[in-house]
Amino acid sequence: MNYVFYKEHDGKVIATEIVSEEDFNRVDEAAQYVMRIYRVEEIFHMIMSALLEFNRLIFQRADQGRIAEDDVLDNELFRIRINQCAATFLTSLDMYQEYLHPNGGQSPFSISADKFRDDRFEVCKAVRNYIQHISTVGINISWGGSVCACGEKICSFSVSADAEEMKKNKDKLRKSTWKSLSKYIDGKSEINLFEIFNGVVDVLFAIQKEVRASTEYAVEYQNHAQFLSKMYARLIARDFWLYRLEGDSEYECKGHTPYFYDRQLKAIDYLRRRYRCEGNSIVNGFYATTAPQNMVNRMAEADRIVERYVKNNGVIAEFDNGNRKITNSQFTAKKMREWYL
């Protein structure tokens, strides 16, 4: 039976719109597809927001150290905030993995579980389990300064989890958690949280890109989203808020216009634009700096030149006779080869 949507003015029905029973019943199914997509985009946004907050704390603290001195209490409050951001990031990351591949039930997208069998996910999962089952992690703060050319200097700031403290709590952890965690802390005094958090995001972008390309997202969701958008424009946008069944009296009301998930559809479109997950999103390492662009360009070019020299085992020059070669041994030093190779 068809549904008659109508609008009133001064107690009189002034317009009606007929919606088939098939279209009316399809709203619930379409809504399920929207929420399936909305959840994965929502969790992805939570991860990115938590990471940005974690990184912001580090950048802010590095800049603050240039103009102000912190005392013991400032350091402790900073450690608390770092743990808070770390816990939020790691929990959101775990939510993402559990949502895509739940322990029980069917996966909402046709994405292989192998995508999560990556060391970058494993170390994050291990640290997350440590925080959940033991406590906050001890935070080591590291400062560094390097003198460059042209009288300029670069300062660095990083935060790491205290691996020695983690080892002391070995007996409090589940065997599976310790086995996983020990792979990354054995022989180390600390693990750099900035590096592991930002490193896992590189592979996360690749997974989210595949999610968006899946049949459930790229085909089925798009069809349902288009259907709901048309229903919204057909009814709500034209002020058809009430409905009755075809054959009912003119003023009988069976209910209100269903929700067509307009807000969620807009949010999904926004989050897709904000996190494109394409192009050059995936890199081996990305580092932000407030250094002048001229200095950044100069250092980047010099760095590429040094890398080329190291890969070629030094600077090689040929004289006129074509036989004599000179190699600059600076570029074959152990430290240089560790840095670039």
MIPA-94557 format. One record per atom (N, C-alpha, C, O): x, y, z; residue in three letters. Coordinates in steps of 0.05 Angstrom, whole numbers, plus 5000, padded with zeros to 4 digits. Each point is the difference from the previous one (the first is absolute). Layout:
N
XYZALA ...
//
This chain:
341
501749765000MET 498350245000MET 501850255000MET 501950015015MET 497450184969ASN 501550254998ASN 499650185024ASN 498149975015ASN 503850214989TYR 500050195022TYR 499450284988TYR 501250084980TYR 497150075034VAL 499350274991VAL 501250205020VAL 499150015023VAL 502950134968PHE 501250215017PHE 498650274993PHE 499550064977PHE 500050095044TYR 498550254995TYR 501050225018TYR 501449955021TYR 497950304971LYS 500650235017LYS 497550175003LYS 498350004983LYS 501550135040GLU 497650155007GLU 500650305003GLU 502350085003GLU 495650074995HIS 500150295005HIS 497250085010HIS 498049974987HIS 502050155037ASP 497550085013ASP 498049775002ASP 497650034996ASP 503649735011GLY 498349775004GLY 499049864975GLY 498349825002GLY 502650274975LYS 499249884975LYS 502449874986LYS 502250115001LYS 497349664986VAL 502049874984VAL 500350164974VAL 498150034985VAL 504350075010ILE 500450174976ILE 501649854978ILE 500050094977ILE 501449695030ALA 501449854979ALA 500649725010ALA 500249955024ALA 500049874957THR 500749725007THR 502149894981THR 500550114978THR 500949685032GLU 502149874984GLU 499749705005GLU 500149915023GLU 499649934956ILE 499749715002ILE 502749864999ILE 501650054982ILE 498949785038VAL 502549845001VAL 499249715001VAL 498349925016VAL 502949924967SER 499349724999SER 500949855025SER 501850095014SER 496849694992GLU 500749845023GLU 502949904998GLU 501449985019GLU 499449954956GLU 502749904996GLU 502150215007GLU 502049945013GLU 497650314979ASP 501950215006ASP 500050065030ASP 502150055012ASP 495549955000PHE 499850065029PHE 501549795016PHE 501450075019PHE 498349684974ASN 501349785015ASN 503049994994ASN 501549895016ASN 499450234962ARG 502849994994ARG 501750195017ARG 502449985002ARG 496250215011VAL 501450205017VAL 501749875021VAL 502350085004VAL 496749725010ASP 501549875022ASP 502549864989ASP 502150015012ASP 497649854965GLU 502349874988GLU 502150204992GLU 502449965005GLU 496850254983ALA 501950214991ALA 501450125024ALA 502450064999ALA 496149985023ALA 501250125024ALA 502249835011ALA 502050105010ALA 497649634989GLN 502049825010GLN 502650034984GLN 502249995012GLN 497650044962TYR 502450044984TYR 501450265006TYR 502450025001TYR 496050195003VAL 501150265007VAL 501649985027VAL 502250115002VAL 496649765018MET 501349995026MET 502449824998MET 501950045016MET 498149764967ARG 502449834996ARG 502450174991ARG 502249985010ARG 497250204971ILE 502150184989ILE 500750225021ILE 502350065004ILE 495650045008TYR 500550225019TYR 501849915023TYR 501750155008TYR 497949615002ARG 501649905022ARG 503049984993ARG 501750095015ARG 498949814961VAL 502849974993VAL 501350274996VAL 502350045007VAL 496250154981GLU 501150274997GLU 500250145026GLU 501950165005GLU 496249795013GLU 500050135027GLU 502449905016GLU 501450175012GLU 499249574988ILE 502249905015ILE 502750094988ILE 501850075014ILE 498349944959PHE 502450094986PHE 500650295009PHE 502350085005PHE 495650094996HIS 500350275008HIS 500950025030HIS 501650175006HIS 497449665010MET 500849995029MET 503049945002MET 501450125016MET 499649694968ILE 502849935000ILE 501750254992ILE 501950075013ILE 497350054965MET 501550234989MET 500050235020MET 502050145004MET 495749915008SER 499850225019SER 501749955025SER 501350195010SER 498849564999ALA 501649945023ALA 503050024993ALA 501650105017ALA 499149824959LEU 502850034992LEU 500850294998LEU 502250085008LEU 496150094980LEU 500650284998LEU 500450135027LEU 501750175004LEU 496649755015GLU 500350115027GLU 502649915013GLU 501350155014GLU 499449604982PHE 502549895011PHE 502450154988PHE 501850095014PHE 498249954959ASN 502150144987ASN 500150295008ASN 502150125004ASN 495550005000ARG 499950285007ARG 501350055028ARG 501450205003ARG 498249625015LEU 501350025027LEU 503050014997LEU 501350155014LEU 499849684969ILE 502949984997ILE 501150264987ILE 501950115009ILE 496749984969PHE 500950244987PHE 499850245019PHE 501850175001PHE 496149845014GLN 499550225019GLN 502250015021GLN 501050215008GLN 499649555003ARG 502049985021ARG 502850074989ARG 501650135014ARG 499049794961ALA 502650084989ALA 500350304997ALA 502150115006ALA 495850024986ASP 500050294997ASP 500150145027ASP 501350205004ASP 497249695015GLN 499950115027GLN 502750005013GLN 500850185014GLN 500849604980GLY 502649985012GLY 501950214991GLY 502150055012GLY 497350094966ARG 501750214989ARG 499750265017ARG 501950165000ARG 495849885012ILE 499650255014ILE 499349985029ILE 499950205014ILE 499749554996ALA 499249985028ALA 501349755013ALA 500649814986ALA 499950215040GLU 501149785015GLU 497849855015GLU 498350125013GLU 501749624985ASP 498049835013ASP 501149895026ASP 502449935001ASP 495950045019ASP 501049875025ASP 499049725000ASP 498849904981ASP 501649965041VAL 499249725003VAL 497149954995VAL 499249814987VAL 499150375024LEU 497149974998LEU 499150034970LEU 498349854991LEU 502950344995ASP 499450034971ASP 500649744985ASP 498449924983ASP 503949965023ASN 500749754987ASN 498149785006ASN 499349844982ASN 499850145043GLU 498149795007GLU 497350034987GLU 498849814991GLU 500350445008LEU 497450054987LEU 500249944970LEU 498149914988LEU 504250155001PHE 500449944971PHE 500049704996PHE 498849914980PHE 502449945037ARG 500049704997ARG 497149895002ARG 499349814986ARG 499150315032ILE 497349915003ILE 498450054974ILE 498549834991ILE 501950404997ARG 498650074976ARG 500949834976ARG 498449924984ARG 504250025015ILE 501049824979ILE 498749735003ILE 499249884980ILE 500750015044ASN 498749745005ASN 497150014992ASN 498949814989ASN 499750415017GLN 497250034994GLN 499649994969GLN 498249854991GLN 503450304995CYS 499850004971CYS 500849734988CYS 498749914980CYS 503349975031ALA 500949734990ALA 497849805004ALA 499549844982ALA 499250165041ALA 497949815006ALA 497650044981ALA 498949804990ALA 500450455004THR 497850064982THR 500749904971THR 498349884987THR 504250185005PHE 500849924973PHE 500049694997PHE 498949894981PHE 502349985038LEU 500349714999LEU 497349865002LEU 499549804986LEU 498750305031THR 497349895002THR 498450034974THR 498749824991THR 501550424997SER 498650054975SER 501149824978SER 498549904984SER 504150065016LEU 501249824980LEU 499049725004LEU 499549864980LEU 500350055045ASP 499049735005ASP 497049974992ASP 499249804990ASP 499350425014MET 497250004992MET 499849964970MET 498249864990MET 503550274995TYR 500049994971TYR 500549714991TYR 498549904983TYR 503449975029GLN 500749734992GLN 497749815008GLN 499349824985GLN 499650225039GLU 497849825009GLU 497550054983GLU 498549814996GLU 501150434995TYR 497650064984TYR 500249864972TYR 498149884991TYR 504350144997LEU 500349884974LEU 500249695001LEU 499149864982LEU 502050045040HIS 500249715003HIS 499349925029HIS 501749945016HIS 495650054990PRO 499249935027PRO 500649715006PRO 500149834983PRO 500250115043ASN 500549735009ASN 497749814994ASN 500449774992ASN 497250345010GLY 497649854993GLY 498450154981GLY 499950255001GLY 498749624980GLY 498450144981GLY 501550054974GLY 502449944997GLY 496150174984GLN 501150044973GLN 501350274997GLN 499150205012GLN 503149814973SER 501450254995SER 498250184983SER 498849904981SER 501050365025PRO 498350184984PRO 501150064973PRO 498550104983PRO 504049845012PHE 501350064974PHE 501649764991PHE 501149855017PHE 499250114957SER 501649784990SER 502950084999SER 501250034979SER 500050005045ILE 502850075003ILE 501449775014ILE 499149905021ILE 503150014968SER 501549785012SER 501150075027SER 501050225004SER 498949595015ALA 501250045026ALA 503050024999ALA 501350105019ALA 499949814959ASP 502950014997ASP 501050295001ASP 502350055006ASP 496050144987LYS 500850285000LYS 500950095027LYS 501650195002LYS 497449685019PHE 500850085027PHE 502349845012PHE 500950055022PHE 500149764962ARG 502349845009ARG 502650154993ARG 501549924982ARG 498950305031ASP 502250184994ASP 501350085027ASP 498550045020ASP 504149974981ASP 501450065025ASP 499050265012ASP 499950035024ASP 499450164959ARG 499150265010ARG 497449985015ARG 499550155019ARG 498749674973PHE 497649955015PHE 500649845025PHE 498850065022PHE 502949754976GLU 500649825023GLU 501250165023GLU 499249955023GLU 502750224972VAL 501250155022VAL 498050195013VAL 500050035025VAL 498250094959CYS 498050175012CYS 498049845017CYS 499250105021CYS 500149674969LYS 498249835015LYS 501349915027LYS 498649995020LYS 504049954979ALA 501449925024ALA 500150225021ALA 499549965024ALA 501150284967VAL 500150235018VAL 497250075011VAL 499750075023VAL 498449904960ARG 497250055009ARG 499249805021ARG 498750085020ARG 501949674977ASN 499449795020ASN 501550055026ASN 498949955022ASN 503550154975TYR 501650065025TYR 498650225016TYR 499749985024TYR 499450234962ILE 498650225013ILE 497449915013ILE 499350085022ILE 499349754963GLN 497449905011GLN 500349825024GLN 498450025019GLN 503549804980HIS 500249805021HIS 502050075023HIS 499949885021HIS 501950304973ILE 502050075021ILE 499550285010ILE 499050045022ILE 501850164963SER 499750285008SER 501050184978SER 500549914978SER 499750355028THR 501350184981THR 502949924996THR 501249875017THR 499950214961VAL 502849944994VAL 501850225011VAL 499250245000VAL 503249695008GLY 501950205007GLY 500950154975GLY 500549874979GLY 499850395023ILE 500750164977ILE 502750125003ILE 500650145020ILE 501249814960ASN 502650125000ASN 500050234980ASN 499149974977ASN 501850265031ILE 500150244983ILE 502850044990ILE 501949995016ILE 498450064958SER 502750034989SER 500150274985SER 498250074984SER 504050075021TRP 500550254986TRP 502549974983TRP 501849845007TRP 498450304971GLY 502449994984GLY 500350264984GLY 498050124993GLY 504549955001GLY 500550234984GLY 502349954981GLY 502049885008GLY 497750204967SER 502149964980SER 500750264986SER 498250154991SER 504349915008VAL 500950254987VAL 500249944970VAL 501249814991VAL 497650374993CYS 500049974971CYS 501850224988CYS 501350155014CYS 498749874960ALA 501550214986ALA 498550265003ALA 497850025010ALA 503550204981CYS 498850275000CYS 499350105028CYS 498250165003CYS 503149735017GLY 499450095028GLY 497349925010GLY 499050135019GLY 499849664970GLU 497349925009GLU 500249745017GLU 502049854998GLU 495950105017LYS 500049775018LYS 497249885000LYS 498050145000LYS 501949595001ILE 497549865001ILE 499949855027ILE 501849875008ILE 495950175005CYS 499649865026CYS 497849794997CYS 498050044985CYS 502349745028SER 498049784998SER 499049945028SER 501350055020SER 496349834980PHE 498749935025PHE 498449744995PHE 498649994980PHE 501749825037SER 498549744996SER 499249885027SER 501250065021SER 496849774977VAL 499149865024VAL 500049704994VAL 499349914979VAL 501749945040SER 500249714997SER 498849865025SER 500150105022SER 498949654973ALA 499149845023ALA 502449875012ALA 501849894986ALA 498350105041ASP 502349895015ASP 499849694998ASP 498349885014ASP 503350004970ALA 500049714997ALA 500949855025ALA 499049785006ALA 502950345009GLU 500949875024GLU 497849975021GLU 499949805014GLU 498450404987GLU 497749995019GLU 498149784991GLU 498949865017GLU 500750124957MET 498249794989MET 501049725007MET 498449835008MET 504250144990LYS 501149735006LYS 499649925029LYS 499849765006LYS 500150435012LYS 499549945028LYS 497249895006LYS 499649875020LYS 498650194961ASN 497249915004ASN 499449754983ASN 497749944994ASN 504349924997LYS 499749774983LYS 498149805011LYS 498349894986LYS 501950055040ASP 498449795013ASP 497050085002ASP 498349835005ASP 501150424992LYS 497250105002LYS 498549984974LYS 497650044999LYS 503949914980LEU 498850004973LEU 499249724992LEU 501249805009LEU 496850184973ARG 499449754988ARG 502449914983ARG 501450164989ARG 498949575009LYS 502349904986LYS 500050094971LYS 502150074989LYS 495549944998SER 499950084972SER 500850294997SER 501350084980SER 497850095039THR 500750284999THR 503050055004THR 501250154985THR 499949705034TRP 502950035005TRP 501749904976TRP 502050124993TRP 497149664996LYS 501449894977LYS 500150204977LYS 502050044987LYS 495850105009SER 499850194978SER 501750255007SER 501550104984SER 498250005041LEU 501450245009LEU 503049965001LEU 501550184992LEU 499349595017SER 502949955003SER 501550024974SER 502450065000SER 496349884978LYS 501350024973LYS 501150284995LYS 501950044985LYS 496850165027TYR 500650284994TYR 501650145022TYR 501050224996TYR 499249655027ILE 501550145022ILE 502549845009ILE 501650115015ILE 498749644976ASP 502449855007ASP 502550154990ASP 500250074976ASP 501749975042GLY 502450144993GLY 499850304997GLY 501950134992GLY 495749985015LYS 499650284998LYS 499350125027LYS 498849875017LYS 501950384987SER 499350135025SER 497450164996SER 498850085020SER 500449984955GLU 497650154995GLU 499049954971GLU 501649914983GLU 495950165012ILE 499049994973ILE 498650274994ILE 498550105016ILE 502250014961ASN 499150264993ASN 497050004992ASN 499349884980ASN 499050245036LEU 497150004995LEU 499350154975LEU 498249934985LEU 503150305011PHE 499450164976PHE 500549844975PHE 498450014981PHE 503749845018GLU 500749844976GLU 498049784995GLU 499149954978GLU 500249905043ILE 498249774996ILE 497150094994ILE 498649884985ILE 500550355028PHE 497350094994PHE 499850114972PHE 498149934986PHE 503850235006ASN 499950124973ASN 500649794979ASN 499150024977ASN 502549785030GLY 500649784982GLY 497649834993GLY 499749924977GLY 498750025043VAL 497749834995VAL 497950144983VAL 498449874986VAL 501550395015VAL 498150154984VAL 500649974970VAL 498150014984VAL 504449965009ASP 500749964972ASP 498649764988ASP 498850014978ASP 501249765037VAL 498749764990VAL 497050025004VAL 498449884985VAL 500750275035LEU 497150045004LEU 498750144977LEU 497849944992LEU 503650264996PHE 498950144977PHE 499649804977PHE 498050034985PHE 503849785011ALA 499749814979ALA 497549825004ALA 498649934981ALA 500950005045ILE 497749835006ILE 497450164995ILE 498149894989ILE 501850365021GLN 497650164996GLN 499450054970GLN 497750014992GLN 504450024993LYS 499750034971LYS 498749754988LYS 498250024983LYS 502649745026GLU 498849754991GLU 497149975009GLU 498449904986GLU 501150195039VAL 497249995010VAL 498250164982VAL 497849914992VAL 503150335000ARG 498450184983ARG 499649894972ARG 498150064987ARG 503849775005ALA 499849884973ALA 498449745000ALA 499449894979ALA 499850015044SER 498649755002SER 497250024988SER 498950224997SER 499949554996THR 497349994989THR 498050125019THR 498250144992THR 502149805034GLU 498150095020GLU 500050315002GLU 497950115007GLU 504350014988TYR 500350295003TYR 499550144973TYR 498350174997TYR 503249754983ALA 500050144974ALA 497549954983ALA 499450174983ALA 499349615022VAL 497749934983VAL 497450015017VAL 498250164995VAL 501649665024GLU 497549975015GLU 499350255016GLU 497750095000GLU 504350015015TYR 499550245015TYR 499250244982TYR 498150145006TYR 503349894972GLN 499450234982GLN 497149984990GLN 498750214997GLN 500449554997ASN 497249974991ASN 498050075021ASN 498150154995ASN 502449765029HIS 498250065023HIS 500150295008HIS 498050125006HIS 504450004993ALA 500350285007ALA 498450184980ALA 498850195008ALA 501449734967GLN 498550154979GLN 497049985004GLN 498650194997GLN 500549575011PHE 497249965005PHE 499050175023PHE 498050134998PHE 503549875024LEU 499350165024LEU 500050304994LEU 498350155009LEU 503749944975SER 500150284994SER 497650094983SER 498950225004SER 500249614978LYS 497750064983LYS 497550015018LYS 498250174996LYS 501649645023MET 497749995018MET 499950255017MET 497950115005MET 504449985004TYR 500250245016TYR 499050244984TYR 498450175010TYR 502649864965ALA 499250224983ALA 497049984993ALA 498750214997ALA 500349555001ARG 497249964992ARG 498150065022ARG 497850104995ARG 503049855030LEU 498150025023LEU 500850235019LEU 498650205002LEU 503549755013ILE 500750195021ILE 500750284989ILE 499150205011ILE 502449814967ALA 500750274989ALA 497550154991ALA 500050244997ALA 497849614998ARG 497550134991ARG 497950015022ARG 497650054995ARG 503349905030ASP 498250025024ASP 497849805001ASP 497950055011ASP 502649714978PHE 498149785004PHE 500949855025PHE 501749824999PHE 497050245024TRP 500949895026TRP 498249775010TRP 500949855017TRP 496650134973LEU 498149805010LEU 499249814978LEU 500150074976LEU 499049695032TYR 499049824979TYR 497749835011TYR 499649975024TYR 498949934957ARG 497849815005ARG 500149794979ARG 501450034980ARG 497149765023LEU 499949794980LEU 497950074979LEU 498050135006LEU 502649794970GLU 498150054978GLU 497349875007GLU 499949765006GLU 498050394992GLY 497449905007GLY 499050105027GLY 497649985006GLY 504250125011ASP 499250125026ASP 498650264995ASP 500250124978ASP 498449975042SER 498750274998SER 502150214997SER 502349965008SER 496950274982GLU 502050214992GLU 501650105024GLU 502450074996GLU 496549945028TYR 501450125022TYR 501149795020TYR 501050075021TYR 498949684971GLU 501149795018GLU 503049994997GLU 501150024978GLU 500349965045CYS 503050004999CYS 501049745012CYS 499349925022CYS 502449944962LYS 501249755009LYS 502850045012LYS 501049835014LYS 500250404980GLY 502750055010GLY 501450234987GLY 498850144983GLY 503749915025HIS 501550224989HIS 502049894979HIS 500749765000HIS 500250424983THR 501949934979THR 502549885013THR 501050115019THR 499949664971PRO 502449875012PRO 502550174996PRO 500050184983PRO 502049775033TYR 502550144998TYR 501649884976TYR 500349764997TYR 500750424986PHE 501449914976PHE 503150035002PHE 501449994980PHE 499650045044TYR 502950005005TYR 501550214984TYR 502249954991TYR 496650285007ASP 501250224985ASP 502650095013ASP 502050054987ASP 498049975040ARG 502450095014ARG 502349804996ARG 502350084996ARG 497149665006GLN 502149804997GLN 501250014971GLN 502449974996GLN 495850064984LEU 500950014973LEU 501950244995LEU 502049984986LEU 497350255026LYS 501750244997LYS 502749955014LYS 502150094991LYS 497849785033ALA 502449955015ALA 501949814985ALA 502450044999ALA 496449764989ILE 501649814984ILE 501450144977ILE 502449974995ILE 496150204990ASP 501250154978ASP 502350185010ASP 502050024986ASP 497550115037TYR 502150175010TYR 502549855008TYR 502250084994TYR 497549705020LEU 502349845009LEU 501549884976LEU 502449965002LEU 496249964977ARG 501349904976ARG 501850224988ARG 502249944991ARG 496850305009ARG 501650224989ARG 502350075018ARG 502250074990ARG 497449925036ARG 502150085018ARG 502349795001ARG 502350085000ARG 497049675000TYR 502049784999TYR 499849864974TYR 498549804997TYR 502950294983ARG 499849894973ARG 501249734997ARG 499249844983ARG 502950105033CYS 501249735000CYS 501049934972CYS 499749774991CYS 501350424995GLU 501049944973GLU 502450174994GLU 500950165017GLU 500349804959GLY 502350164992GLY 502449935017GLY 500749765002GLY 500650445010ASN 502549965015ASN 499549985030ASN 501750085016ASN 495949824992SER 499449995029SER 501949805014SER 500750055024SER 500149744963ILE 501649795012ILE 502950054995ILE 500949994977ILE 500650075044VAL 502950054998VAL 501449855022VAL 498749925019VAL 503950054978ASN 501649865021ASN 500250165025ASN 500249895022ASN 499750374976GLY 500150175023GLY 499350284993GLY 500850114979GLY 497650025038PHE 499250284995PHE 500550165025PHE 499249925022PHE 502150314975TYR 500850165023TYR 499350294994TYR 500750114980TYR 497950015039ALA 499250284997ALA 502050185013ALA 501349925020ALA 499150324970THR 501950195011THR 499150294995THR 498650054981THR 502250135036THR 499550284996THR 502450144988THR 500050255000THR 502049614991ALA 502450124988ALA 499250154975ALA 498149934986ALA 503450295008PRO 499550154975PRO 500249824976PRO 501649824999PRO 496850244980GLN 500049834977GLN 502749984986GLN 500749804989GLN 500750425012ASN 502650014987ASN 501949805013ASN 501549854987ASN 498450145040MET 501749815015MET 499149714994MET 501649824996MET 495850135003VAL 498949744995VAL 500949904972VAL 500949784997VAL 498950404983ASN 500849934973ASN 503049934998ASN 500849814987ASN 500750365027ARG 502949965000ARG 500849745012ARG 501749854989ARG 497250095034MET 500649755014MET 499049754985MET 501449804999MET 496350234989ALA 498949774985ALA 501749934976ALA 500649774995ALA 500350444990GLU 501749954977GLU 502749885009GLU 501049824987GLU 500150295034ALA 502649905010ALA 499749715009ALA 501949844996ALA 495950105017ASP 499549735010ASP 499949804977ASP 501049785002ASP 497750304976ARG 499849824977ARG 502749954987ARG 500649784991ARG 501050445009ILE 502749974989ILE 501749815016ILE 501449834989ILE 498550205038VAL 501549835018VAL 499149714996VAL 501749824999VAL 495750134999GLU 499049734997GLU 501249874974GLU 500749775000GLU 499450394979ARG 501149904975ARG 502949935003ARG 500949804989ARG 500650375025TYR 502949955004TYR 500449745016TYR 501749844994TYR 496750135027VAL 500349765017VAL 499349754984VAL 501549805003VAL 496450204981LYS 499349774985LYS 502149934979LYS 500349774991LYS 501250445000ASN 502149964981ASN 502849955013ASN 502050014987ASN 497949945039ASN 502449955016ASN 502050234999ASN 502449964999ASN 496650285002GLY 501750235003GLY 499950184975GLY 498749944981GLY 502850285021VAL 500250194978VAL 502349914982VAL 502349985009VAL 497149974966ILE 502049894981ILE 500650214978ILE 498250114987ILE 504449955010ALA 500850194979ALA 502149884982ALA 501849855010ALA 498050194964GLU 501949904981GLU 501750224989GLU 499050224993GLU 503649735004PHE 501950204989PHE 500249954970PHE 498749834988PHE 503050334999ASP 500150004971ASP 500749734988ASP 498949934979ASP 502949925034ASN 500849754988ASN 497849785004ASN 500349784989ASN 497650295025GLY 497849815003GLY 500549775018GLY 498349825003GLY 504050175010ASN 500749775017ASN 499850075030ASN 499149835016ASN 501850404991ARG 500250075028ARG 497350085012ARG 498650164988ARG 500749735035LYS 497550065013LYS 500550085029LYS 501849905013LYS 496750294997ILE 500250095028ILE 497349955013ILE 497950084990ILE 502049785032THR 497649945015THR 500050155026THR 502049985015THR 496050174991ASN 499750145026ASN 499049795020ASN 497749924999ASN 503950015020SER 499349795019SER 497950085020SER 498949835014SER 500650434988GLN 497950095018GLN 497349874995GLN 498549935018GLN 501050024956PHE 497449894992PHE 499949705002PHE 497949884995PHE 504350005013THR 500049705004THR 500349935029THR 500249775007THR 499650445011ALA 500249955029ALA 497649845009ALA 497850014988ALA 502649845034LYS 497949825010LYS 497450165007LYS 497849914993LYS 502550325020LYS 497750155008LYS 498450104976LYS 497649994999LYS 503950104980MET 498650104976MET 498549774986MET 497850044990MET 503449735010ARG 498749774986ARG 497549905016ARG 498149914989ARG 502150125038GLU 497649935016GLU 497850204996GLU 497649924998GLU 503150334999TRP 497950214995TRP 498649964974TRP 497650024998TRP 503949934980TYR 498950014973TYR 499549724988TYR 498549994980TYR 502649805030LEU 499649744988LEU 498449825019LEU 499549774993LEU 
//
